[in-house]
Amino acid sequence: MTTFLILLLSLSTLVLAIALALRWSYRPPENHLAVIYRWDRFYGFLNPDRWTVLIPHIFSIQQEINLGKRTALLTLKDVYTKDRIPVIST
């Protein structure tokens, strides 16, 4: 009977540990970098390559940084070279 109780207790502890790990685990989205703070002080960065366990009230994520390319469409009007030759944009 005691063996059964020990087995049941260890199994319930394992299930609780897995549930907490799944609840507290974090991975930033693709092309993002997470800024991690420990007790409201900078602790480090977290890449999207690995998972980590963040314990609430100790670790927090204040910001996620997007690492995607930033592009802008520029139109060239009346652009000349140094020799006063007009630049033709396509």
Steps between C-alpha positions, in 0.01 A plus 500: 500500500781745580669422170181592319473830690863586427449421132182708491668793673800493267275478194291796614818700569625421150170609343506825701860571395418443132192724526702783656778464243248521216328800657820695568689407181552772242646531152484822298340487154704461184718805415455644849737547790364517855652730761499323838504682832570340838353699790447795261867514399639400163595130494552413134352419162309190394530367145215319325731197472447376855231467763543631852307482826413839647392499864232766558585797725872431451541503123297715263502596136461871451544516124536292185721634223409427138806394300326506161619716215365850487451632150375824354395585148686805372417681181770704333386821331734749336820331609816604319857380517792727567531558122134611474389176334148397603464167678223288353325279753306193395 
